[in-house]
Amino acid sequence: MLSRLGGPARHAFFAILALLMAFPFYWMVTSALKTNDEIWASPPTLWPAAPLWGNFAAAWNEAPFARYMGNSILVAGSIVILQIFNSGMMAYALTHMKFRLKGVFSGVILFGYMVPATAVYLPSYLVLSELNLLNTYGGLILSNCVSVFAIFLIRQAFLQVSHELVEAGEVDGASHMRILWTVLVPVTRSSFAVMALITFIDHYNNYFWPMLITKDPALQLVSAGLRSFFVEGGAYGLKWPLIMAASAFTIAPLLLVFVLAQKTIMQSVNMTAGSSKG
């Protein structure tokens, strides 16, 4: 259907889709500038009569959102770095190394990808308890340093790389680690960027598992901090503009990460399309 549309019509169609997807963010930001009465007004207004820009500062000062966002960025960023190393080395072993039971390991990874995350919460909690990592940054980070999804994604990317590149590195005397980080990773950097973006967003917004293994308010991540502000801070049903303001500035790091990774993601799409045509 889209192929039958002309250039301007196609651009208009995608522009409308983009506006529809962006509208919830617009509504959140504009609601942060309204009063409670304006938020619940019928019919709704798209822009407040008198924007209350001070709501952002009021929300920031009513709860330690700097700590919440700092915790989320620290934990999510550390997890991304560890998963890049772990998934890269595991995917390299499964695609470009020869060893016994290689097929069994690949099957185990595929099986693990089908296991729900909630099914391993109890054993993971017990392991962290034995290691005295409950209620610590180490527990939040190390319990998520390996991801079956990340291994599977990078494995699929490495399978698209010709094994001749690896063999050429081996002929030149390069070690497996050097081949991995100087040959394969630069070629598949777009897949690593997509994996890093998905992982960062997932763990930045993670709620249930951090709440399960931490009790110290100083270790709360953004999702738990927003809940505390919404319920325990007295904002429940009373301070909707402040809730919207807090929600708006807590997702700002995610938008920044997406903007920075957008070019690499588009390169990944173009590379995939080119390889498919080829």
C-alpha positions as CSV (number, residue, x, y, z in Angstrom):
1,M,0.0,0.0,0.0
2,L,2.7,2.5,1.0
3,S,4.7,1.7,-2.2
4,R,1.7,3.0,-4.2
5,L,1.8,6.4,-2.5
6,G,3.8,9.2,-3.8
7,G,6.7,10.8,-2.0
8,P,4.7,13.7,-0.3
9,A,1.8,11.4,0.6
10,R,4.2,8.9,2.1
11,H,6.0,11.6,4.1
12,A,2.6,12.9,5.4
13,F,1.5,9.4,6.4
14,F,4.7,8.8,8.5
15,A,4.5,12.4,9.9
16,I,1.0,11.7,11.2
17,L,2.2,8.4,12.8
18,A,5.1,10.2,14.4
19,L,2.8,12.9,15.8
20,L,0.4,10.2,17.2
21,M,3.4,8.4,19.0
22,A,4.7,11.7,20.3
23,F,1.4,13.0,21.6
24,P,1.5,11.1,25.0
25,F,4.8,12.8,25.7
26,Y,3.4,16.2,24.7
27,W,0.4,15.6,27.0
28,M,2.6,14.6,29.9
29,V,4.7,17.8,29.6
30,T,1.7,20.1,29.1
31,S,-0.1,18.5,32.0
32,A,2.9,19.4,34.2
33,L,2.3,23.0,33.3
34,K,-1.4,22.9,34.3
35,T,-3.4,23.0,37.5
36,N,-5.4,20.0,38.8
37,D,-8.6,21.6,37.5
38,E,-7.2,22.1,34.0
39,I,-6.0,18.5,33.8
40,W,-9.5,17.2,34.6
41,A,-11.3,19.8,32.5
42,S,-13.8,18.6,29.9
43,P,-13.2,19.1,27.1
44,P,-9.5,18.9,27.7
45,T,-7.2,21.7,26.7
46,L,-4.0,21.2,24.7
47,W,-2.2,24.1,26.3
48,P,-2.6,25.6,29.8
49,A,-4.0,29.1,30.0
50,A,-1.1,30.2,32.3
51,P,1.8,27.7,32.1
52,L,3.2,26.9,35.6
53,W,6.9,26.3,34.8
54,G,7.6,26.3,38.5
55,N,5.9,22.8,38.8
56,F,9.2,21.2,37.5
57,A,11.2,22.9,40.3
58,A,8.6,22.1,42.9
59,A,8.5,18.4,41.9
60,W,12.3,18.2,41.9
61,N,12.6,19.7,45.4
62,E,9.8,17.6,47.0
63,A,11.7,14.3,46.6
64,P,15.3,13.3,46.0
65,F,14.9,12.8,42.3
66,A,18.6,13.6,41.7
67,R,19.5,10.5,43.8
68,Y,16.8,8.3,42.1
69,M,18.0,9.3,38.6
70,G,21.7,8.9,39.6
71,N,21.1,5.4,41.0
72,S,19.2,4.4,37.8
73,I,21.9,5.8,35.5
74,L,24.7,4.2,37.6
75,V,23.0,0.8,37.8
76,A,21.8,0.7,34.2
77,G,25.1,2.0,32.8
78,S,27.1,-0.6,34.7
79,I,24.9,-3.4,33.6
80,V,25.2,-2.3,30.0
81,I,29.0,-2.3,30.2
82,L,29.1,-5.8,31.8
83,Q,26.6,-7.2,29.3
84,I,28.6,-5.9,26.4
85,F,31.7,-7.8,27.6
86,N,29.7,-11.0,28.6
87,S,27.5,-11.2,25.6
88,G,30.4,-10.4,23.2
89,M,32.6,-13.2,24.5
90,M,29.8,-15.7,24.8
91,A,28.5,-15.0,21.3
92,Y,32.1,-15.2,19.9
93,A,32.6,-18.6,21.5
94,L,29.2,-19.9,20.1
95,T,29.8,-18.7,16.6
96,H,33.5,-18.7,15.7
97,M,35.1,-21.2,18.1
98,K,35.1,-25.0,17.9
99,F,34.6,-27.0,21.1
100,R,32.7,-30.0,22.3
101,L,29.0,-29.5,23.3
102,K,28.8,-26.3,21.3
103,G,25.3,-27.2,20.1
104,V,24.3,-28.1,23.6
105,F,25.3,-24.6,24.9
106,S,23.4,-22.9,22.1
107,G,20.3,-25.0,23.0
108,V,20.7,-24.1,26.6
109,I,20.8,-20.4,25.7
110,L,17.7,-20.7,23.6
111,F,15.9,-22.6,26.4
112,G,16.9,-19.9,28.9
113,Y,15.5,-17.2,26.6
114,M,12.1,-18.9,27.0
115,V,12.2,-19.0,30.8
116,P,10.2,-16.1,32.4
117,A,12.3,-13.8,34.4
118,T,10.0,-14.2,37.5
119,A,10.8,-17.9,37.6
120,V,14.4,-17.2,38.7
121,Y,13.6,-14.5,41.2
122,L,13.6,-16.8,44.2
123,P,16.9,-18.6,43.5
124,S,18.5,-15.4,42.6
125,Y,17.4,-13.8,45.9
126,L,18.8,-16.8,47.8
127,V,22.1,-16.5,46.0
128,L,22.4,-12.8,46.7
129,S,21.5,-13.4,50.3
130,E,24.3,-16.0,50.7
131,L,26.8,-13.6,49.1
132,N,25.6,-10.7,51.4
133,L,24.7,-8.6,48.3
134,L,21.1,-7.8,49.3
135,N,20.5,-4.1,49.7
136,T,23.7,-3.1,47.8
137,Y,24.6,-1.6,44.5
138,G,26.6,-4.8,43.8
139,G,23.5,-6.9,44.1
140,L,21.6,-4.6,41.7
141,I,24.3,-4.8,39.1
142,L,25.8,-8.3,39.4
143,S,22.3,-9.9,39.4
144,N,21.7,-8.5,35.9
145,C,25.2,-8.6,34.4
146,V,24.4,-11.6,32.1
147,S,21.4,-11.5,29.7
148,V,20.3,-14.4,27.6
149,F,18.6,-11.8,25.2
150,A,21.9,-9.9,24.8
151,I,23.8,-13.1,24.1
152,F,21.2,-14.3,21.5
153,L,21.1,-10.8,19.8
154,I,24.9,-10.6,19.5
155,R,25.2,-14.2,18.4
156,Q,22.8,-13.5,15.6
157,A,24.9,-10.5,14.6
158,F,28.1,-12.5,14.7
159,L,26.6,-15.2,12.5
160,Q,26.2,-12.6,9.7
161,V,30.0,-11.9,9.8
162,S,32.0,-14.0,7.4
163,H,34.2,-16.6,9.2
164,E,37.0,-15.7,6.8
165,L,37.6,-12.5,8.7
166,V,38.2,-14.6,11.9
167,E,40.4,-17.0,10.0
168,A,42.5,-14.1,8.6
169,G,43.0,-12.8,12.1
170,E,44.1,-16.3,13.3
171,V,46.6,-16.6,10.3
172,D,48.1,-13.2,11.4
173,G,48.6,-14.6,14.9
174,A,45.9,-12.5,16.6
175,S,44.4,-13.9,19.8
176,H,40.7,-14.6,20.2
177,M,40.2,-11.5,22.4
178,R,41.9,-9.3,19.8
179,I,39.8,-10.8,16.9
180,L,36.7,-10.2,19.0
181,W,37.3,-6.6,20.0
182,T,39.2,-5.3,16.9
183,V,37.4,-7.2,14.1
184,L,33.9,-8.4,15.1
185,V,32.8,-5.7,17.5
186,P,33.6,-2.8,15.0
187,V,31.7,-4.6,12.2
188,T,28.7,-5.3,14.4
189,R,28.8,-2.1,16.5
190,S,25.2,-1.2,15.4
191,S,23.9,-4.4,17.0
192,F,25.8,-3.6,20.2
193,A,24.3,-0.1,20.2
194,V,20.8,-1.6,19.9
195,M,21.5,-4.1,22.7
196,A,22.9,-1.3,24.9
197,L,19.9,0.9,24.3
198,I,17.3,-1.8,25.0
199,T,19.3,-2.9,28.1
200,F,19.7,0.6,29.5
201,I,16.0,1.4,29.1
202,D,15.0,-1.9,30.6
203,H,17.1,-1.5,33.7
204,Y,16.6,2.2,34.1
205,N,12.9,1.6,34.4
206,N,13.2,-1.7,36.3
207,Y,10.8,-1.8,39.3
208,F,10.0,-5.2,40.8
209,W,13.4,-6.8,41.1
210,P,15.2,-3.7,42.7
211,M,12.3,-3.3,45.1
212,L,12.6,-7.0,46.0
213,I,16.4,-7.0,46.9
214,T,16.7,-3.4,48.3
215,K,15.0,-1.8,51.2
216,D,17.2,1.3,51.7
217,P,15.5,4.4,50.3
218,A,18.9,5.7,49.3
219,L,19.2,2.8,46.8
220,Q,15.8,3.4,45.1
221,L,15.7,3.7,41.4
222,V,13.5,6.0,39.3
223,S,10.4,3.8,39.2
224,A,10.4,3.1,42.9
225,G,11.1,6.8,43.6
226,L,8.2,7.9,41.5
227,R,6.0,5.4,43.4
228,S,7.2,6.8,46.7
229,F,6.5,10.3,45.5
230,F,3.0,9.3,44.2
231,V,1.9,7.4,47.3
232,E,4.0,8.0,50.3
233,G,4.8,11.6,49.6
234,G,1.2,12.6,49.7
235,A,0.9,13.3,45.9
236,Y,-1.7,10.6,45.4
237,G,-4.7,12.2,43.6
238,L,-3.6,15.7,44.9
239,K,-0.6,16.8,42.9
240,W,-1.1,15.5,39.4
241,P,0.9,18.4,37.8
242,L,3.9,17.6,40.0
243,I,3.5,13.9,39.2
244,M,3.5,14.7,35.5
245,A,6.5,17.0,35.9
246,A,8.5,14.3,37.8
247,S,7.6,11.8,35.1
248,A,8.8,14.2,32.4
249,F,12.2,14.9,33.7
250,T,12.9,11.3,34.8
251,I,12.5,10.1,31.2
252,A,14.9,12.8,29.9
253,P,18.0,10.6,30.2
254,L,16.2,7.9,28.1
255,L,15.4,10.4,25.4
256,L,19.0,11.7,25.4
257,V,20.4,8.1,25.1
258,F,18.0,7.4,22.2
259,V,19.0,10.6,20.4
260,L,22.7,9.7,20.7
261,A,22.2,6.2,19.5
262,Q,19.7,7.0,16.7
263,K,22.4,7.4,14.0
264,T,23.9,4.0,14.9
265,I,20.5,2.3,14.9
266,M,19.7,3.7,11.5
267,Q,23.0,2.4,10.2
268,S,22.0,-1.0,11.6
269,V,18.7,-0.9,9.7
270,N,20.5,0.2,6.5
271,M,23.1,-2.5,6.9
272,T,20.4,-5.2,7.4
273,A,18.5,-4.0,4.3
274,G,21.7,-4.0,2.2
275,S,22.7,-7.5,3.3
276,S,19.2,-8.7,2.5
277,K,19.3,-7.2,-1.0
278,G,22.8,-8.6,-1.5
